[in-house]
């Protein structure tokens, strides 16, 4: 009998190390990680982001995650962000969230979230827009995760961030699996 796939989501404000941590976690746990689809999508945008763009990013993130579930190893999948990001950015930038995103939030489950703290130096990137808003978005992430009754741990640290994330995941796995 196959064990249930455990999905770990790495989330947080911009420039908190989500992609770096996700790659390191996948290597540590000998599995794969789901990249952030919005990064690829936004690289091709030639105008301001619209609600349709946000909806496209939602569907893209769902598709890439589903495709990576098939190749996950050790019953574990690491997700570099989730489509909850679509809700957070849509609400902030456009004042609303596409209804399919809101509907899916109620049923799309992650077993555990690693919420990365806004405690490392900002890294410039042409796709990042909110340099001085990390604390604001940290509070939004907390609020959104609580609204989902999500199981999460906040992880920080400048020099030991990856080790702290592994420790949080190991504690979750030891307690629940």
PyMOL CGO cylinders between C-alpha atoms (Angstrom):
from pymol import cmd
from pymol.cgo import CYLINDER

trace = [
    CYLINDER, 0.00, 0.00, 0.00, 1.32, 3.44, -0.93, 0.3, 1, 1, 1, 1, 1, 1,
    CYLINDER, 1.32, 3.44, -0.93, 1.75, 6.02, 1.77, 0.3, 1, 1, 1, 1, 1, 1,
    CYLINDER, 1.75, 6.02, 1.77, 0.06, 9.38, 1.45, 0.3, 1, 1, 1, 1, 1, 1,
    CYLINDER, 0.06, 9.38, 1.45, 2.12, 12.08, -0.24, 0.3, 1, 1, 1, 1, 1, 1,
    CYLINDER, 2.12, 12.08, -0.24, 3.12, 14.71, 2.32, 0.3, 1, 1, 1, 1, 1, 1,
    CYLINDER, 3.12, 14.71, 2.32, 3.17, 18.22, 0.90, 0.3, 1, 1, 1, 1, 1, 1,
    CYLINDER, 3.17, 18.22, 0.90, 5.39, 20.83, 2.54, 0.3, 1, 1, 1, 1, 1, 1,
    CYLINDER, 5.39, 20.83, 2.54, 4.86, 24.44, 1.41, 0.3, 1, 1, 1, 1, 1, 1,
    CYLINDER, 4.86, 24.44, 1.41, 7.62, 27.03, 1.78, 0.3, 1, 1, 1, 1, 1, 1,
    CYLINDER, 7.62, 27.03, 1.78, 5.99, 30.46, 1.89, 0.3, 1, 1, 1, 1, 1, 1,
    CYLINDER, 5.99, 30.46, 1.89, 6.60, 34.03, 2.99, 0.3, 1, 1, 1, 1, 1, 1,
    CYLINDER, 6.60, 34.03, 2.99, 7.22, 37.58, 1.82, 0.3, 1, 1, 1, 1, 1, 1,
    CYLINDER, 7.22, 37.58, 1.82, 9.45, 38.41, -1.13, 0.3, 1, 1, 1, 1, 1, 1,
    CYLINDER, 9.45, 38.41, -1.13, 13.18, 37.85, -0.77, 0.3, 1, 1, 1, 1, 1, 1,
    CYLINDER, 13.18, 37.85, -0.77, 13.01, 35.51, 2.21, 0.3, 1, 1, 1, 1, 1, 1,
    CYLINDER, 13.01, 35.51, 2.21, 14.79, 32.64, 0.48, 0.3, 1, 1, 1, 1, 1, 1,
    CYLINDER, 14.79, 32.64, 0.48, 11.86, 30.43, -0.56, 0.3, 1, 1, 1, 1, 1, 1,
    CYLINDER, 11.86, 30.43, -0.56, 13.47, 29.06, -3.73, 0.3, 1, 1, 1, 1, 1, 1,
    CYLINDER, 13.47, 29.06, -3.73, 16.86, 28.51, -2.11, 0.3, 1, 1, 1, 1, 1, 1,
    CYLINDER, 16.86, 28.51, -2.11, 15.29, 26.78, 0.89, 0.3, 1, 1, 1, 1, 1, 1,
    CYLINDER, 15.29, 26.78, 0.89, 12.98, 24.68, -1.29, 0.3, 1, 1, 1, 1, 1, 1,
    CYLINDER, 12.98, 24.68, -1.29, 15.88, 23.39, -3.38, 0.3, 1, 1, 1, 1, 1, 1,
    CYLINDER, 15.88, 23.39, -3.38, 17.94, 22.63, -0.28, 0.3, 1, 1, 1, 1, 1, 1,
    CYLINDER, 17.94, 22.63, -0.28, 15.03, 20.85, 1.41, 0.3, 1, 1, 1, 1, 1, 1,
    CYLINDER, 15.03, 20.85, 1.41, 14.38, 18.71, -1.67, 0.3, 1, 1, 1, 1, 1, 1,
    CYLINDER, 14.38, 18.71, -1.67, 18.05, 17.71, -1.73, 0.3, 1, 1, 1, 1, 1, 1,
    CYLINDER, 18.05, 17.71, -1.73, 18.06, 16.96, 2.01, 0.3, 1, 1, 1, 1, 1, 1,
    CYLINDER, 18.06, 16.96, 2.01, 14.90, 14.84, 1.86, 0.3, 1, 1, 1, 1, 1, 1,
    CYLINDER, 14.90, 14.84, 1.86, 15.88, 13.24, -1.49, 0.3, 1, 1, 1, 1, 1, 1,
    CYLINDER, 15.88, 13.24, -1.49, 12.79, 14.36, -3.35, 0.3, 1, 1, 1, 1, 1, 1,
    CYLINDER, 12.79, 14.36, -3.35, 11.77, 17.06, -5.83, 0.3, 1, 1, 1, 1, 1, 1,
    CYLINDER, 11.77, 17.06, -5.83, 10.49, 20.57, -5.37, 0.3, 1, 1, 1, 1, 1, 1,
    CYLINDER, 10.49, 20.57, -5.37, 7.81, 22.51, -7.19, 0.3, 1, 1, 1, 1, 1, 1,
    CYLINDER, 7.81, 22.51, -7.19, 9.15, 25.81, -8.53, 0.3, 1, 1, 1, 1, 1, 1,
    CYLINDER, 9.15, 25.81, -8.53, 7.16, 29.02, -8.35, 0.3, 1, 1, 1, 1, 1, 1,
    CYLINDER, 7.16, 29.02, -8.35, 5.26, 29.22, -11.63, 0.3, 1, 1, 1, 1, 1, 1,
    CYLINDER, 5.26, 29.22, -11.63, 4.57, 32.96, -11.25, 0.3, 1, 1, 1, 1, 1, 1,
    CYLINDER, 4.57, 32.96, -11.25, 8.28, 33.71, -11.64, 0.3, 1, 1, 1, 1, 1, 1,
    CYLINDER, 8.28, 33.71, -11.64, 8.31, 32.21, -15.14, 0.3, 1, 1, 1, 1, 1, 1,
    CYLINDER, 8.31, 32.21, -15.14, 4.99, 33.77, -16.04, 0.3, 1, 1, 1, 1, 1, 1,
    CYLINDER, 4.99, 33.77, -16.04, 5.92, 37.28, -14.89, 0.3, 1, 1, 1, 1, 1, 1,
    CYLINDER, 5.92, 37.28, -14.89, 9.20, 37.20, -16.82, 0.3, 1, 1, 1, 1, 1, 1,
    CYLINDER, 9.20, 37.20, -16.82, 7.09, 37.24, -19.98, 0.3, 1, 1, 1, 1, 1, 1,
    CYLINDER, 7.09, 37.24, -19.98, 4.68, 40.01, -18.98, 0.3, 1, 1, 1, 1, 1, 1,
    CYLINDER, 4.68, 40.01, -18.98, 4.84, 43.16, -21.09, 0.3, 1, 1, 1, 1, 1, 1,
    CYLINDER, 4.84, 43.16, -21.09, 2.16, 45.12, -19.18, 0.3, 1, 1, 1, 1, 1, 1,
    CYLINDER, 2.16, 45.12, -19.18, 0.89, 45.45, -15.62, 0.3, 1, 1, 1, 1, 1, 1,
    CYLINDER, 0.89, 45.45, -15.62, -0.47, 42.29, -14.08, 0.3, 1, 1, 1, 1, 1, 1,
    CYLINDER, -0.47, 42.29, -14.08, -4.25, 41.81, -14.41, 0.3, 1, 1, 1, 1, 1, 1,
    CYLINDER, -4.25, 41.81, -14.41, -6.76, 39.54, -12.68, 0.3, 1, 1, 1, 1, 1, 1,
    CYLINDER, -6.76, 39.54, -12.68, -6.56, 37.27, -15.73, 0.3, 1, 1, 1, 1, 1, 1,
    CYLINDER, -6.56, 37.27, -15.73, -2.79, 37.07, -15.28, 0.3, 1, 1, 1, 1, 1, 1,
    CYLINDER, -2.79, 37.07, -15.28, -3.29, 36.14, -11.64, 0.3, 1, 1, 1, 1, 1, 1,
    CYLINDER, -3.29, 36.14, -11.64, -5.77, 33.46, -12.69, 0.3, 1, 1, 1, 1, 1, 1,
    CYLINDER, -5.77, 33.46, -12.69, -3.27, 32.15, -15.26, 0.3, 1, 1, 1, 1, 1, 1,
    CYLINDER, -3.27, 32.15, -15.26, -0.61, 31.97, -12.54, 0.3, 1, 1, 1, 1, 1, 1,
    CYLINDER, -0.61, 31.97, -12.54, -3.02, 30.07, -10.29, 0.3, 1, 1, 1, 1, 1, 1,
    CYLINDER, -3.02, 30.07, -10.29, -3.74, 27.47, -12.99, 0.3, 1, 1, 1, 1, 1, 1,
    CYLINDER, -3.74, 27.47, -12.99, -0.04, 27.25, -13.86, 0.3, 1, 1, 1, 1, 1, 1,
    CYLINDER, -0.04, 27.25, -13.86, 0.96, 26.68, -10.24, 0.3, 1, 1, 1, 1, 1, 1,
    CYLINDER, 0.96, 26.68, -10.24, -1.70, 23.99, -9.86, 0.3, 1, 1, 1, 1, 1, 1,
    CYLINDER, -1.70, 23.99, -9.86, -0.54, 22.23, -13.05, 0.3, 1, 1, 1, 1, 1, 1,
    CYLINDER, -0.54, 22.23, -13.05, 3.15, 22.25, -12.20, 0.3, 1, 1, 1, 1, 1, 1,
    CYLINDER, 3.15, 22.25, -12.20, 2.43, 21.02, -8.68, 0.3, 1, 1, 1, 1, 1, 1,
    CYLINDER, 2.43, 21.02, -8.68, 0.27, 18.17, -9.99, 0.3, 1, 1, 1, 1, 1, 1,
    CYLINDER, 0.27, 18.17, -9.99, 2.97, 17.15, -12.46, 0.3, 1, 1, 1, 1, 1, 1,
    CYLINDER, 2.97, 17.15, -12.46, 5.64, 17.10, -9.73, 0.3, 1, 1, 1, 1, 1, 1,
    CYLINDER, 5.64, 17.10, -9.73, 3.49, 14.93, -7.44, 0.3, 1, 1, 1, 1, 1, 1,
    CYLINDER, 3.49, 14.93, -7.44, 4.06, 12.07, -9.88, 0.3, 1, 1, 1, 1, 1, 1,
    CYLINDER, 4.06, 12.07, -9.88, 7.85, 12.22, -9.54, 0.3, 1, 1, 1, 1, 1, 1,
    CYLINDER, 7.85, 12.22, -9.54, 8.07, 12.98, -5.81, 0.3, 1, 1, 1, 1, 1, 1,
    CYLINDER, 8.07, 12.98, -5.81, 10.29, 10.62, -3.84, 0.3, 1, 1, 1, 1, 1, 1,
    CYLINDER, 10.29, 10.62, -3.84, 10.04, 9.37, -0.26, 0.3, 1, 1, 1, 1, 1, 1,
    CYLINDER, 10.04, 9.37, -0.26, 6.35, 10.36, -0.09, 0.3, 1, 1, 1, 1, 1, 1,
    CYLINDER, 6.35, 10.36, -0.09, 7.37, 14.00, 0.23, 0.3, 1, 1, 1, 1, 1, 1,
    CYLINDER, 7.37, 14.00, 0.23, 6.89, 17.01, -2.04, 0.3, 1, 1, 1, 1, 1, 1,
    CYLINDER, 6.89, 17.01, -2.04, 8.41, 20.42, -1.34, 0.3, 1, 1, 1, 1, 1, 1,
    CYLINDER, 8.41, 20.42, -1.34, 6.47, 23.36, -2.80, 0.3, 1, 1, 1, 1, 1, 1,
    CYLINDER, 6.47, 23.36, -2.80, 8.22, 26.69, -3.40, 0.3, 1, 1, 1, 1, 1, 1,
    CYLINDER, 8.22, 26.69, -3.40, 5.23, 28.83, -2.50, 0.3, 1, 1, 1, 1, 1, 1,
    CYLINDER, 5.23, 28.83, -2.50, 1.58, 27.99, -3.21, 0.3, 1, 1, 1, 1, 1, 1,
    CYLINDER, 1.58, 27.99, -3.21, -1.24, 29.67, -5.04, 0.3, 1, 1, 1, 1, 1, 1,
    CYLINDER, -1.24, 29.67, -5.04, -2.12, 31.39, -1.76, 0.3, 1, 1, 1, 1, 1, 1,
    CYLINDER, -2.12, 31.39, -1.76, 0.43, 33.88, -3.06, 0.3, 1, 1, 1, 1, 1, 1,
    CYLINDER, 0.43, 33.88, -3.06, -2.01, 34.65, -5.88, 0.3, 1, 1, 1, 1, 1, 1,
    CYLINDER, -2.01, 34.65, -5.88, -4.63, 35.62, -3.30, 0.3, 1, 1, 1, 1, 1, 1,
    CYLINDER, -4.63, 35.62, -3.30, -2.22, 37.79, -1.33, 0.3, 1, 1, 1, 1, 1, 1,
    CYLINDER, -2.22, 37.79, -1.33, -0.86, 39.64, -4.39, 0.3, 1, 1, 1, 1, 1, 1,
    CYLINDER, -0.86, 39.64, -4.39, -4.28, 39.96, -6.04, 0.3, 1, 1, 1, 1, 1, 1,
    CYLINDER, -4.28, 39.96, -6.04, -5.83, 41.40, -2.90, 0.3, 1, 1, 1, 1, 1, 1,
    CYLINDER, -5.83, 41.40, -2.90, -2.99, 43.86, -2.46, 0.3, 1, 1, 1, 1, 1, 1,
    CYLINDER, -2.99, 43.86, -2.46, -2.40, 44.92, -6.06, 0.3, 1, 1, 1, 1, 1, 1,
    CYLINDER, -2.40, 44.92, -6.06, -5.85, 44.56, -7.62, 0.3, 1, 1, 1, 1, 1, 1,
    CYLINDER, -5.85, 44.56, -7.62, -8.20, 44.75, -4.64, 0.3, 1, 1, 1, 1, 1, 1,
    CYLINDER, -8.20, 44.75, -4.64, -9.76, 41.34, -5.28, 0.3, 1, 1, 1, 1, 1, 1,
    CYLINDER, -9.76, 41.34, -5.28, -8.97, 37.68, -5.89, 0.3, 1, 1, 1, 1, 1, 1,
    CYLINDER, -8.97, 37.68, -5.89, -10.31, 35.58, -8.78, 0.3, 1, 1, 1, 1, 1, 1,
    CYLINDER, -10.31, 35.58, -8.78, -13.16, 33.36, -7.54, 0.3, 1, 1, 1, 1, 1, 1,
    CYLINDER, -13.16, 33.36, -7.54, -11.58, 30.05, -8.66, 0.3, 1, 1, 1, 1, 1, 1,
    CYLINDER, -11.58, 30.05, -8.66, -8.62, 30.81, -6.39, 0.3, 1, 1, 1, 1, 1, 1,
    CYLINDER, -8.62, 30.81, -6.39, -10.90, 31.48, -3.41, 0.3, 1, 1, 1, 1, 1, 1,
    CYLINDER, -10.90, 31.48, -3.41, -12.88, 28.31, -4.13, 0.3, 1, 1, 1, 1, 1, 1,
    CYLINDER, -12.88, 28.31, -4.13, -9.78, 26.11, -4.38, 0.3, 1, 1, 1, 1, 1, 1,
    CYLINDER, -9.78, 26.11, -4.38, -8.22, 27.50, -1.18, 0.3, 1, 1, 1, 1, 1, 1,
    CYLINDER, -8.22, 27.50, -1.18, -10.94, 25.71, 0.77, 0.3, 1, 1, 1, 1, 1, 1,
    CYLINDER, -10.94, 25.71, 0.77, -10.00, 22.28, -0.55, 0.3, 1, 1, 1, 1, 1, 1,
    CYLINDER, -10.00, 22.28, -0.55, -6.35, 22.30, -1.66, 0.3, 1, 1, 1, 1, 1, 1,
    CYLINDER, -6.35, 22.30, -1.66, -4.36, 21.01, 1.26, 0.3, 1, 1, 1, 1, 1, 1,
    CYLINDER, -4.36, 21.01, 1.26, -0.74, 21.21, 2.35, 0.3, 1, 1, 1, 1, 1, 1,
    CYLINDER, -0.74, 21.21, 2.35, 0.30, 19.15, 5.32, 0.3, 1, 1, 1, 1, 1, 1,
    CYLINDER, 0.30, 19.15, 5.32, 2.75, 21.70, 6.68, 0.3, 1, 1, 1, 1, 1, 1,
    CYLINDER, 2.75, 21.70, 6.68, 3.88, 25.23, 5.89, 0.3, 1, 1, 1, 1, 1, 1,
    CYLINDER, 3.88, 25.23, 5.89, 7.32, 26.68, 6.55, 0.3, 1, 1, 1, 1, 1, 1,
    CYLINDER, 7.32, 26.68, 6.55, 6.70, 30.42, 6.85, 0.3, 1, 1, 1, 1, 1, 1,
    CYLINDER, 6.70, 30.42, 6.85, 10.02, 32.15, 6.23, 0.3, 1, 1, 1, 1, 1, 1,
    CYLINDER, 10.02, 32.15, 6.23, 10.60, 35.23, 8.34, 0.3, 1, 1, 1, 1, 1, 1,
    CYLINDER, 10.60, 35.23, 8.34, 11.53, 38.60, 6.93, 0.3, 1, 1, 1, 1, 1, 1,
    CYLINDER, 11.53, 38.60, 6.93, 14.92, 38.60, 8.66, 0.3, 1, 1, 1, 1, 1, 1,
    CYLINDER, 14.92, 38.60, 8.66, 17.52, 38.31, 5.91, 0.3, 1, 1, 1, 1, 1, 1,
    CYLINDER, 17.52, 38.31, 5.91, 18.95, 41.04, 3.66, 0.3, 1, 1, 1, 1, 1, 1,
    CYLINDER, 18.95, 41.04, 3.66, 16.85, 42.02, 0.65, 0.3, 1, 1, 1, 1, 1, 1,
    CYLINDER, 16.85, 42.02, 0.65, 18.09, 40.67, -2.69, 0.3, 1, 1, 1, 1, 1, 1,
    CYLINDER, 18.09, 40.67, -2.69, 17.35, 42.88, -5.69, 0.3, 1, 1, 1, 1, 1, 1,
    CYLINDER, 17.35, 42.88, -5.69, 15.41, 41.17, -8.46, 0.3, 1, 1, 1, 1, 1, 1,
    CYLINDER, 15.41, 41.17, -8.46, 13.51, 42.77, -11.36, 0.3, 1, 1, 1, 1, 1, 1,
    CYLINDER, 13.51, 42.77, -11.36, 10.41, 40.73, -10.42, 0.3, 1, 1, 1, 1, 1, 1,
    CYLINDER, 10.41, 40.73, -10.42, 10.30, 42.02, -6.83, 0.3, 1, 1, 1, 1, 1, 1,
    CYLINDER, 10.30, 42.02, -6.83, 8.27, 45.11, -6.03, 0.3, 1, 1, 1, 1, 1, 1,
    CYLINDER, 8.27, 45.11, -6.03, 7.89, 45.43, -2.27, 0.3, 1, 1, 1, 1, 1, 1,
    CYLINDER, 7.89, 45.43, -2.27, 11.34, 46.02, -0.77, 0.3, 1, 1, 1, 1, 1, 1,
    CYLINDER, 11.34, 46.02, -0.77, 10.20, 47.84, 2.36, 0.3, 1, 1, 1, 1, 1, 1,
    CYLINDER, 10.20, 47.84, 2.36, 7.00, 45.86, 2.91, 0.3, 1, 1, 1, 1, 1, 1,
    CYLINDER, 7.00, 45.86, 2.91, 8.33, 42.55, 4.24, 0.3, 1, 1, 1, 1, 1, 1,
    CYLINDER, 8.33, 42.55, 4.24, 6.90, 43.02, 7.73, 0.3, 1, 1, 1, 1, 1, 1,
    CYLINDER, 6.90, 43.02, 7.73, 3.53, 44.03, 6.29, 0.3, 1, 1, 1, 1, 1, 1,
    CYLINDER, 3.53, 44.03, 6.29, 3.38, 40.90, 4.13, 0.3, 1, 1, 1, 1, 1, 1,
    CYLINDER, 3.38, 40.90, 4.13, 4.65, 38.72, 6.98, 0.3, 1, 1, 1, 1, 1, 1,
    CYLINDER, 4.65, 38.72, 6.98, 1.55, 39.72, 8.93, 0.3, 1, 1, 1, 1, 1, 1,
    CYLINDER, 1.55, 39.72, 8.93, -0.64, 39.01, 5.90, 0.3, 1, 1, 1, 1, 1, 1,
    CYLINDER, -0.64, 39.01, 5.90, 0.87, 35.53, 5.60, 0.3, 1, 1, 1, 1, 1, 1,
    CYLINDER, 0.87, 35.53, 5.60, 0.17, 34.83, 9.26, 0.3, 1, 1, 1, 1, 1, 1,
    CYLINDER, 0.17, 34.83, 9.26, -3.41, 35.99, 8.86, 0.3, 1, 1, 1, 1, 1, 1,
    CYLINDER, -3.41, 35.99, 8.86, -4.01, 33.93, 5.72, 0.3, 1, 1, 1, 1, 1, 1,
    CYLINDER, -4.01, 33.93, 5.72, -2.48, 30.77, 7.17, 0.3, 1, 1, 1, 1, 1, 1,
    CYLINDER, -2.48, 30.77, 7.17, -4.56, 31.12, 10.32, 0.3, 1, 1, 1, 1, 1, 1,
    CYLINDER, -4.56, 31.12, 10.32, -7.69, 31.60, 8.18, 0.3, 1, 1, 1, 1, 1, 1,
    CYLINDER, -7.69, 31.60, 8.18, -6.92, 28.24, 6.54, 0.3, 1, 1, 1, 1, 1, 1,
    CYLINDER, -6.92, 28.24, 6.54, -6.27, 26.59, 9.92, 0.3, 1, 1, 1, 1, 1, 1,
    CYLINDER, -6.27, 26.59, 9.92, -2.91, 25.66, 8.43, 0.3, 1, 1, 1, 1, 1, 1,
    CYLINDER, -2.91, 25.66, 8.43, -0.21, 23.90, 10.40, 0.3, 1, 1, 1, 1, 1, 1,
    CYLINDER, -0.21, 23.90, 10.40, 2.88, 26.06, 10.12, 0.3, 1, 1, 1, 1, 1, 1,
    CYLINDER, 2.88, 26.06, 10.12, 6.08, 27.10, 11.79, 0.3, 1, 1, 1, 1, 1, 1,
    CYLINDER, 6.08, 27.10, 11.79, 7.88, 30.38, 11.31, 0.3, 1, 1, 1, 1, 1, 1,
    CYLINDER, 7.88, 30.38, 11.31, 11.50, 29.86, 10.37, 0.3, 1, 1, 1, 1, 1, 1,
    CYLINDER, 11.50, 29.86, 10.37, 14.23, 32.46, 10.40, 0.3, 1, 1, 1, 1, 1, 1,
    CYLINDER, 14.23, 32.46, 10.40, 17.95, 32.80, 10.70, 0.3, 1, 1, 1, 1, 1, 1,
    CYLINDER, 17.95, 32.80, 10.70, 20.54, 34.40, 8.50, 0.3, 1, 1, 1, 1, 1, 1,
    CYLINDER, 20.54, 34.40, 8.50, 23.25, 31.72, 8.65, 0.3, 1, 1, 1, 1, 1, 1,
    CYLINDER, 23.25, 31.72, 8.65, 21.22, 28.69, 9.73, 0.3, 1, 1, 1, 1, 1, 1,
    CYLINDER, 21.22, 28.69, 9.73, 17.94, 29.14, 7.86, 0.3, 1, 1, 1, 1, 1, 1,
    CYLINDER, 17.94, 29.14, 7.86, 18.10, 25.80, 6.03, 0.3, 1, 1, 1, 1, 1, 1,
    CYLINDER, 18.10, 25.80, 6.03, 18.98, 23.92, 9.22, 0.3, 1, 1, 1, 1, 1, 1,
    CYLINDER, 18.98, 23.92, 9.22, 16.10, 25.65, 11.03, 0.3, 1, 1, 1, 1, 1, 1,
    CYLINDER, 16.10, 25.65, 11.03, 13.68, 24.67, 8.24, 0.3, 1, 1, 1, 1, 1, 1,
    CYLINDER, 13.68, 24.67, 8.24, 14.85, 21.04, 8.38, 0.3, 1, 1, 1, 1, 1, 1,
    CYLINDER, 14.85, 21.04, 8.38, 14.43, 21.04, 12.15, 0.3, 1, 1, 1, 1, 1, 1,
    CYLINDER, 14.43, 21.04, 12.15, 10.86, 22.39, 11.84, 0.3, 1, 1, 1, 1, 1, 1,
    CYLINDER, 10.86, 22.39, 11.84, 9.92, 19.81, 9.19, 0.3, 1, 1, 1, 1, 1, 1,
    CYLINDER, 9.92, 19.81, 9.19, 11.53, 16.95, 11.12, 0.3, 1, 1, 1, 1, 1, 1,
    CYLINDER, 11.53, 16.95, 11.12, 9.59, 17.95, 14.24, 0.3, 1, 1, 1, 1, 1, 1,
    CYLINDER, 9.59, 17.95, 14.24, 6.36, 18.02, 12.22, 0.3, 1, 1, 1, 1, 1, 1,
    CYLINDER, 6.36, 18.02, 12.22, 7.08, 14.64, 10.59, 0.3, 1, 1, 1, 1, 1, 1,
    CYLINDER, 7.08, 14.64, 10.59, 8.09, 13.03, 13.91, 0.3, 1, 1, 1, 1, 1, 1,
    CYLINDER, 8.09, 13.03, 13.91, 4.88, 14.21, 15.52, 0.3, 1, 1, 1, 1, 1, 1,
    CYLINDER, 4.88, 14.21, 15.52, 2.52, 13.39, 12.66, 0.3, 1, 1, 1, 1, 1, 1,
    CYLINDER, 2.52, 13.39, 12.66, 3.98, 10.52, 10.66, 0.3, 1, 1, 1, 1, 1, 1,
]
cmd.load_cgo(trace, "trace")
